[in-house]
Amino acid sequence: MQELLRERHSQEVPYSTLTHWVRQAQLREPSPARVGHYDFAPGQEMQHDTSPHRLQVAGVAVTAQCAGLILGFSRYAFIQYYPRFTRFEAQVFLQDAFAFLGGTCARCTIDNTSVLVTAGSGPGAIIAAPMEHFGQRFGVQFVPHAIGNPDRKAHIERLFHYVENNFLPGRTFADWPDLNVQARAWCETVANQKVKRSLGTAPRAAFEEERPALRPLPVHQPAVCLIAHRVVDTEGYVRLETNRYSVPERLLGKAVEVYQYFDTVVVCCQGKEVARHPRAIGQRDRRLTTPGHHGPLRPRRSDPPPAQQALLTDAPPVLAQYVQALVAHAPGRGAARLKRLLQFQRTYPSDPFLSAIAQALTYGLYDLARLESLILKQVRGDFFQLPEAD
């Protein structure tokens, strides 16, 4: 600009004067826009959102989803943590949050998240059917804020900043249940007890004024549950979310229903509960086994039954050779074939039996039905009046 003024207008303008003109004309940065202020009547609105937080659970660094709900009038708040946040976790959290508040507001302002929104954005967005039905059960309408207007739910955003700088520092968590127990206690003893300048009092005190305006909870609140259909595998387990849960051994290969609650997994067969396990939250490839579901494994033996083998091998060498060859050609231990061969030895005369065994051994014949035919040919006419073959 100095060069242009010098070349075109022969003017020497100091640099500080130029910067003053730029600021005066607001050419560098747009002027700040005036913001509004939202006032809410008791029971009019609550705000819900999630925020990813880095923390350690059982000594392992994880990214946990912090879900929060806050009342617009009293700033009374509730938070919980989850390994992930799907519609299942959303319903679990909101049901716990409504119970914590003891009621609900008619409107719940939310973010434009696909967990709750199925199409569109802003106040005209279409709420996912499962979440809309869930809201109707509690008399709540979920309303996303307009795109680019996150200040519409500034109370919940401010709550997450408070959580990161007050709740998380210096705390350790043994597991996910311990994390959420501590989070609930922090809400009750710290977040809702601290006096806020904007309120002139603590959220707890303001909540007592707002409580009568909240909508009452329904009398019956069924637990949030997902139902999956599984077939018990050959090891006696059903798989759910990469983890495996044991069922009684008698149900191997049977079709069962798996009811997934937030902290419990229940397995039912034909309408009857057959197994119950604590849910492996935030874990992968775990195997949970209830004592008594599985008996000791019976190892498969490759050698034939000793009693039957002894009875057959304590005989002429030709029979012992045939027994060894028969076991080698039989599937598994060959117990069934040895049992049938022993029955032949006890049923038929010794000479015809051994003669047929020698013939079968010569030709490599290990089909016992054909062996029995050879034995019967040997005894034809001596013990049985059998017609001669044509």
C-alpha positions as CSV (number, residue, x, y, z in Angstrom):
1,M,0.0,0.0,0.0
2,Q,2.9,2.4,0.8
3,E,4.4,1.6,-2.7
4,L,1.1,2.3,-4.5
5,L,0.6,5.6,-2.6
6,R,4.1,6.6,-3.5
7,E,4.0,5.6,-7.2
8,R,0.4,6.8,-8.1
9,H,-0.1,9.7,-5.7
10,S,3.4,10.7,-4.6
11,Q,2.4,10.4,-1.0
12,E,4.6,9.2,1.8
13,V,2.3,7.7,4.5
14,P,3.9,6.3,7.7
15,Y,3.3,2.6,8.4
16,S,1.6,3.3,11.7
17,T,-0.9,5.6,9.9
18,L,-1.7,2.9,7.4
19,T,-2.4,0.3,10.1
20,H,-4.6,2.8,11.9
21,W,-6.7,3.4,8.7
22,V,-7.0,-0.4,8.2
23,R,-8.3,-0.9,11.7
24,Q,-10.6,2.1,11.4
25,A,-12.1,0.7,8.2
26,Q,-12.3,-2.8,9.7
27,L,-10.5,-4.3,6.7
28,R,-8.4,-6.8,8.6
29,E,-11.0,-8.6,10.9
30,P,-14.7,-8.5,11.0
31,S,-16.3,-6.6,13.8
32,P,-17.5,-8.9,16.6
33,A,-21.2,-9.7,16.4
34,R,-23.4,-9.2,19.4
35,V,-24.5,-12.4,21.1
36,G,-27.8,-13.1,22.7
37,H,-28.8,-14.6,26.0
38,Y,-31.1,-17.5,26.6
39,D,-33.4,-17.5,29.6
40,F,-35.3,-20.6,30.5
41,A,-38.3,-21.0,32.7
42,P,-38.4,-23.9,35.3
43,G,-39.0,-27.2,33.5
44,Q,-38.8,-25.7,30.0
45,E,-35.5,-27.1,28.6
46,M,-32.7,-29.5,29.3
47,Q,-29.5,-29.9,27.1
48,H,-27.7,-33.1,26.2
49,D,-24.4,-33.8,24.4
50,T,-21.3,-36.0,24.5
51,S,-17.6,-35.1,24.5
52,P,-14.5,-37.4,24.1
53,H,-12.2,-37.3,27.1
54,R,-8.8,-38.9,27.4
55,L,-8.4,-40.8,30.7
56,Q,-7.0,-44.0,32.3
57,V,-9.2,-46.9,33.2
58,A,-7.4,-49.8,35.1
59,G,-4.1,-48.2,34.1
60,V,-4.9,-48.1,30.4
61,A,-5.2,-44.9,28.5
62,V,-8.6,-44.8,26.7
63,T,-10.8,-42.3,24.9
64,A,-14.1,-42.3,26.8
65,Q,-17.3,-40.7,25.7
66,C,-18.6,-38.3,28.4
67,A,-22.4,-38.0,28.2
68,G,-24.0,-35.1,30.0
69,L,-27.4,-33.7,30.7
70,I,-28.1,-30.3,32.3
71,L,-31.3,-28.3,33.1
72,G,-31.5,-24.9,31.5
73,F,-33.0,-23.1,34.4
74,S,-31.2,-24.5,37.5
75,R,-28.0,-25.9,35.7
76,Y,-28.5,-29.2,37.7
77,A,-26.2,-31.7,35.9
78,F,-25.5,-35.3,35.5
79,I,-22.6,-37.1,33.7
80,Q,-21.6,-40.7,32.9
81,Y,-18.8,-42.3,30.8
82,Y,-19.0,-45.0,28.1
83,P,-16.4,-46.8,25.9
84,R,-18.6,-45.8,22.9
85,F,-21.9,-44.0,22.5
86,T,-24.5,-45.6,20.3
87,R,-28.3,-45.4,20.5
88,F,-28.2,-48.2,23.1
89,E,-25.8,-46.2,25.4
90,A,-27.9,-43.0,24.7
91,Q,-31.0,-44.7,26.0
92,V,-29.2,-46.1,29.0
93,F,-27.7,-42.7,29.9
94,L,-30.9,-40.7,29.4
95,Q,-33.0,-43.1,31.5
96,D,-30.4,-42.9,34.3
97,A,-30.2,-39.1,33.9
98,F,-34.0,-38.8,34.1
99,A,-34.1,-41.0,37.2
100,F,-31.3,-38.8,38.7
101,L,-33.4,-35.7,38.1
102,G,-36.6,-37.3,39.1
103,G,-38.4,-35.9,36.1
104,T,-38.0,-34.4,32.6
105,C,-38.4,-31.2,30.7
106,A,-40.6,-31.0,27.6
107,R,-37.7,-30.1,25.3
108,C,-34.2,-31.5,25.1
109,T,-31.7,-29.5,22.9
110,I,-29.1,-31.8,21.3
111,D,-26.3,-31.7,18.8
112,N,-26.8,-32.8,15.2
113,T,-25.4,-36.2,15.9
114,S,-26.3,-39.3,13.9
115,V,-26.9,-41.2,17.2
116,L,-30.2,-39.3,17.6
117,V,-30.8,-37.7,14.2
118,T,-31.5,-39.9,11.2
119,A,-31.9,-37.2,8.5
120,G,-31.6,-33.4,8.2
121,S,-30.2,-30.9,10.7
122,G,-31.4,-28.2,13.0
123,P,-34.9,-27.9,14.5
124,G,-36.4,-29.5,11.4
125,A,-34.3,-32.7,11.5
126,I,-35.9,-36.1,11.7
127,I,-35.2,-37.9,14.9
128,A,-34.3,-41.6,14.7
129,A,-37.5,-43.7,15.4
130,P,-36.1,-45.6,18.4
131,M,-35.0,-42.3,20.1
132,E,-38.3,-40.6,19.2
133,H,-40.3,-43.4,20.8
134,F,-38.0,-43.3,23.8
135,G,-38.6,-39.6,24.1
136,Q,-42.4,-40.0,23.8
137,R,-42.3,-42.5,26.7
138,F,-40.9,-39.8,29.0
139,G,-42.7,-36.8,27.4
140,V,-39.5,-35.4,25.9
141,Q,-39.0,-33.8,22.4
142,F,-35.4,-33.9,21.1
143,V,-34.6,-30.7,19.2
144,P,-31.2,-30.3,17.4
145,H,-29.8,-26.8,17.3
146,A,-29.1,-25.0,14.0
147,I,-25.8,-25.8,12.2
148,G,-23.1,-23.4,13.3
149,N,-24.9,-22.4,16.5
150,P,-23.4,-24.5,19.3
151,D,-24.0,-21.6,21.7
152,R,-27.6,-22.7,21.7
153,K,-26.5,-25.4,24.2
154,A,-23.8,-23.4,25.9
155,H,-24.7,-24.8,29.4
156,I,-23.7,-28.4,28.4
157,E,-20.6,-27.2,26.7
158,R,-19.5,-25.3,29.8
159,L,-20.2,-28.4,31.9
160,F,-17.8,-30.5,29.8
161,H,-15.0,-27.8,30.3
162,Y,-15.7,-28.0,34.0
163,V,-15.5,-31.8,34.0
164,E,-12.2,-31.8,32.2
165,N,-10.6,-29.3,34.6
166,N,-12.2,-30.4,37.9
167,F,-13.4,-34.0,37.8
168,L,-10.7,-35.8,35.8
169,P,-7.4,-34.3,37.2
170,G,-5.8,-36.4,39.9
171,R,-8.4,-39.2,39.8
172,T,-7.8,-42.9,39.1
173,F,-10.4,-45.4,38.0
174,A,-10.3,-49.2,38.6
175,D,-12.8,-50.0,35.9
176,W,-15.8,-48.5,34.1
177,P,-18.3,-49.0,36.9
178,D,-15.9,-47.3,39.3
179,L,-15.5,-44.4,36.9
180,N,-19.3,-43.9,36.7
181,V,-19.7,-44.2,40.5
182,Q,-17.1,-41.4,41.0
183,A,-18.7,-39.3,38.2
184,R,-22.1,-39.5,39.9
185,A,-20.7,-38.7,43.3
186,W,-18.9,-35.7,41.8
187,C,-22.2,-34.4,40.3
188,E,-23.9,-34.7,43.7
189,T,-21.1,-33.3,45.9
190,V,-19.3,-30.8,43.7
191,A,-20.8,-29.8,40.4
192,N,-24.4,-29.3,41.8
193,Q,-23.2,-27.8,45.1
194,K,-20.9,-25.0,43.8
195,V,-22.4,-21.6,43.7
196,K,-22.6,-20.1,40.2
197,R,-22.4,-16.4,39.6
198,S,-24.9,-16.5,36.8
199,L,-27.4,-18.1,39.1
200,G,-26.5,-16.4,42.3
201,T,-26.9,-19.7,44.1
202,A,-25.9,-23.4,43.7
203,P,-27.6,-25.6,41.1
204,R,-28.9,-27.8,44.0
205,A,-30.8,-24.9,45.5
206,A,-32.2,-23.7,42.1
207,F,-33.2,-27.3,41.4
208,E,-35.5,-27.3,44.4
209,E,-37.4,-24.4,42.8
210,E,-37.4,-26.2,39.4
211,R,-38.4,-29.7,40.6
212,P,-42.2,-29.1,40.8
213,A,-42.2,-28.0,37.1
214,L,-40.6,-31.2,35.8
215,R,-42.7,-33.8,34.1
216,P,-43.2,-36.9,36.3
217,L,-41.5,-40.1,35.2
218,P,-43.7,-43.0,33.9
219,V,-44.6,-45.6,36.5
220,H,-43.1,-48.4,34.6
221,Q,-39.7,-48.0,33.1
222,P,-38.4,-51.2,31.3
223,A,-34.7,-51.6,31.3
224,V,-33.0,-50.7,28.1
225,C,-32.2,-54.0,26.3
226,L,-30.9,-55.3,23.0
227,I,-31.9,-58.9,22.0
228,A,-29.7,-61.0,19.8
229,H,-30.2,-64.6,18.5
230,R,-27.2,-66.9,18.7
231,V,-26.4,-70.6,18.4
232,V,-24.3,-72.2,21.2
233,D,-20.9,-73.1,19.7
234,T,-19.1,-76.4,20.2
235,E,-17.2,-75.1,23.2
236,G,-20.3,-74.1,25.1
237,Y,-20.3,-70.3,24.5
238,V,-22.3,-67.6,22.8
239,R,-20.5,-64.6,21.3
240,L,-21.6,-61.0,21.9
241,E,-19.5,-57.9,21.0
242,T,-16.4,-60.0,20.4
243,N,-16.7,-61.5,24.0
244,R,-17.9,-65.0,24.8
245,Y,-20.3,-66.1,27.6
246,S,-20.8,-69.6,28.8
247,V,-24.0,-71.6,28.8
248,P,-24.8,-75.1,30.1
249,E,-23.1,-77.8,28.2
250,R,-26.4,-79.5,27.4
251,L,-27.3,-76.6,25.0
252,L,-24.5,-77.2,22.5
253,G,-25.7,-76.4,19.1
254,K,-29.0,-75.0,20.3
255,A,-30.5,-71.6,19.3
256,V,-30.8,-69.2,22.3
257,E,-31.8,-65.6,22.8
258,V,-29.2,-63.2,24.3
259,Y,-30.5,-60.2,26.3
260,Q,-27.9,-57.4,26.5
261,Y,-28.5,-54.9,29.3
262,F,-25.9,-52.3,30.1
263,D,-24.2,-54.2,32.9
264,T,-25.6,-57.7,32.5
265,V,-26.0,-60.4,29.8
266,V,-28.8,-62.9,30.1
267,V,-29.1,-66.0,28.0
268,C,-32.5,-67.7,27.6
269,C,-33.6,-70.9,25.8
270,Q,-37.3,-71.5,25.1
271,G,-38.3,-68.6,27.3
272,K,-36.3,-69.8,30.3
273,E,-33.2,-68.2,31.7
274,V,-30.2,-70.5,31.4
275,A,-27.2,-68.2,32.1
276,R,-26.5,-64.7,33.5
277,H,-23.1,-62.9,33.3
278,P,-21.8,-59.4,34.1
279,R,-21.3,-57.7,30.8
280,A,-17.7,-57.2,29.7
281,I,-17.8,-53.4,29.2
282,G,-15.1,-51.8,27.1
283,Q,-13.3,-55.2,26.7
284,R,-12.5,-57.4,23.8
285,D,-12.0,-61.2,23.3
286,R,-12.8,-62.1,26.9
287,R,-14.2,-65.4,27.9
288,L,-16.6,-65.5,30.9
289,T,-17.4,-68.9,32.3
290,T,-19.8,-69.7,35.1
291,P,-18.7,-72.7,37.3
292,G,-20.9,-75.7,36.6
293,H,-21.7,-74.8,33.0
294,H,-19.0,-77.1,31.6
295,G,-17.9,-80.5,32.8
296,P,-14.3,-81.9,32.4
297,L,-13.3,-82.6,28.8
298,R,-13.1,-86.2,27.9
299,P,-9.8,-86.6,26.0
300,R,-9.9,-88.6,22.8
301,R,-7.7,-91.7,23.0
302,S,-6.1,-93.1,19.9
303,D,-5.5,-96.5,21.3
304,P,-8.3,-99.1,21.3
305,P,-10.1,-100.1,24.5
306,P,-7.7,-102.3,26.5
307,A,-10.3,-104.9,27.6
308,Q,-11.5,-105.7,24.1
309,Q,-8.0,-105.6,22.6
310,A,-6.8,-108.0,25.3
311,L,-9.6,-110.5,24.6
312,L,-8.9,-110.5,20.9
313,T,-5.1,-110.4,20.9
314,D,-4.7,-113.3,23.5
315,A,-5.5,-115.6,20.6
316,P,-3.8,-117.2,17.6
317,P,-1.3,-114.9,15.8
318,V,-3.6,-114.6,12.7
319,L,-6.3,-113.0,14.8
320,A,-3.9,-110.7,16.6
321,Q,-2.5,-109.5,13.2
322,Y,-6.1,-108.9,11.9
323,V,-7.0,-106.9,15.0
324,Q,-4.0,-104.6,14.5
325,A,-4.9,-104.1,10.9
326,L,-8.6,-103.6,11.7
327,V,-7.8,-100.8,14.2
328,A,-5.4,-99.1,11.8
329,H,-8.2,-98.9,9.1
330,A,-11.0,-98.0,11.5
331,P,-11.9,-94.4,12.4
332,G,-11.1,-93.2,15.9
333,R,-10.2,-96.0,18.3
334,G,-12.1,-98.7,16.4
335,A,-14.0,-99.6,19.5
336,A,-17.3,-100.4,17.6
337,R,-15.5,-102.7,15.1
338,L,-13.5,-104.5,17.9
339,K,-16.8,-105.0,19.8
340,R,-18.5,-106.6,16.8
341,L,-15.4,-108.8,16.0
342,L,-15.4,-110.0,19.6
343,Q,-19.1,-110.9,19.2
344,F,-18.2,-112.9,16.1
345,Q,-15.6,-114.8,18.0
346,R,-18.0,-115.7,20.8
347,T,-20.9,-116.6,18.4
348,Y,-19.2,-118.8,15.7
349,P,-17.1,-121.9,16.0
350,S,-13.4,-121.3,16.3
351,D,-12.1,-123.1,13.2
352,P,-14.5,-121.4,10.7
353,F,-13.9,-118.1,12.4
354,L,-10.1,-118.3,12.2
355,S,-10.2,-119.6,8.7
356,A,-12.4,-116.6,7.6
357,I,-10.0,-114.2,9.5
358,A,-7.0,-115.6,7.6
359,Q,-8.8,-115.2,4.3
360,A,-9.8,-111.7,5.1
361,L,-6.3,-110.8,6.2
362,T,-4.9,-112.2,3.0
363,Y,-7.1,-110.0,0.8
364,G,-7.2,-106.9,3.1
365,L,-10.8,-107.3,3.8
366,Y,-11.9,-105.1,6.8
367,D,-15.6,-104.8,6.1
368,L,-17.1,-106.8,9.0
369,A,-20.3,-107.5,7.2
370,R,-18.4,-109.2,4.4
371,L,-16.2,-111.0,7.1
372,E,-19.4,-112.4,8.6
373,S,-20.4,-113.7,5.2
374,L,-17.1,-115.5,4.9
375,I,-17.6,-117.1,8.3
376,L,-21.1,-118.2,7.4
377,K,-19.7,-119.9,4.2
378,Q,-17.3,-121.8,6.4
379,V,-20.0,-123.2,8.7
380,R,-22.6,-123.8,6.0
381,G,-23.9,-127.4,6.2
382,D,-22.2,-128.1,9.4
383,F,-24.2,-126.1,11.9
384,F,-26.9,-124.4,9.7
385,Q,-29.1,-125.9,7.0
386,L,-28.5,-123.1,4.5
387,P,-29.4,-123.5,0.8
388,E,-26.5,-123.6,-1.6
389,A,-26.0,-120.5,-3.6
390,D,-27.1,-120.7,-7.3
